[in-house]
């Protein structure tokens, strides 16, 4: 019993990390249909900048806030310098641009920061919380809390605010959105700032668990992307559920089958889901008017 | 008469040329993975070589000649390493090569160096590099098989017969896992649980819970490097597992204690080298002055703690310059012969004695069994 619970808690810890990364994908995707493969680099920047500010003497909360703002600014710069000039290019080209940006950020990070692995203290200490013989670290609760908060924020943003609807409208039909008076350039800038900020927040929260180095972005982005696809790209609920499901699958496979097949099992389930539900668990049905 | 003059002039010119040649620098080539996935290892190696070349030149060089280091960054890519090795041999005309941070890049350089008959000292771990022995190839790191043997030796002393293994799936972890399985039987130890994790995984409590629940496990061994072993160590404490816990030489650095946290790392044992514990070495220890000097200088210069991998580069350079000194010449063949005759040379990793049959020159005594106590390394006797 306590073994099963430990496998589940391990899955939730990992799943919350995936979910938080997956949530970062949703805004840019909703605004432009672009899957931003530099999202993992935003996570890395969040962790790296926080570590170096903290090491330089800044208190952790201040370091975290500066890291999130700085990363958001980098997100805006990315949009202004690479995506906006290529406006009108097919989505595939834009996706490839984001891969290029991710390589650039990774290269710059190893020069500006360093190539070592870093971590900073967990927010509420390292003493595990015991639940029926199984344990979870307090930092995992912070990550879960962060994922849920971002989820609620995004859900409110997309359904309750005019700006959120403007983002969705821009994605649906940029020209039509412009015609009804939506400043689509601003919407794109905003979506990059928010996505980068959420990515950095993810980095700030997960670093005490996963540790950070200049090259962690790629692996996180791939798992986060898989989680987002599983849940349904662009849907905050899908990102949250997709991340947790992916984490639980890994935890249970490692526990009951073999850790050798952990990643394989998770990806087989994702393939199976996408085969029967190509839009993911919660994806919107795409209806194109012809 | 005129002709005679011309000849004399030519001869004079030629001898001047020769004289200049004799004063030219000794060119040593390097291909190191200072960036890319193996940057973790290659970065300190590149910095170490740079520092040592500066040092030796400031002291007047070797045999009165300055050393010139021609260094390339192969980014951990074996194809690039092959290109750079070819360039070192053909364009830069180096007399020897140091490098090959990973086993993959080493294998590429090895081919080129053997063909060109240029002595080559590798910085990578795999035993295949020097077994079977190739005439021009040497290496400084102990093999992962030796690390396994050192660990099993210590387990045997503690009366442990059944262990669980949790290994990283990266090259280092996978290779050591395989080597450990090969030699474990020699020590009367049985591996009853064998789990793996991806080097970028965030949580290994599932694997550890499974091992903990396996009947009869008396100790756990974790081969791997990077952040993986630090996370495993934290999870070990999180699950309050009270079995003896062994890490590999892959994480033998102060950085590991820092990442895992002194609290979680308490009681962890691993085979490390003298470099980690200069203060604990006996005063008569031949390695003591070497490691103290290297550690002090490296840490002052780079501001980062010295680690096992930089030590490999340190030793490669030491063996190379020692050989050139003894050979009294910078001819590749003479250097090769001198490297093979290296005897009792104290480096950061261990004391090297090469023979025609052994191009590594270290034995198990190069490893010292260390235990972390109160956030510090201690020697296990």
Interface residues (C-beta under 8 A of the other chain):
Chain A: X3 X6 X7 X9 X10 X11 X13 X14 X17 X110 X114 X115 X116 X117 X118 X119 X126 X128 X135 X137 X206 X209 X210 X211 X213 X215 X216 X219 X220 X250 X251 X252 X254 X255 X258 X259 X260 X262 X263
Chain B: X35 X37 X39 X40 X43 X166 X195 X196 X197 X198 X200 X201 X202 X203 X204 X205 X206 X207 X209 X210 X213 X226 X227 X230 X231 X234 X237 X238 X239 X240 X255 X259 X261 X263 X264 X304
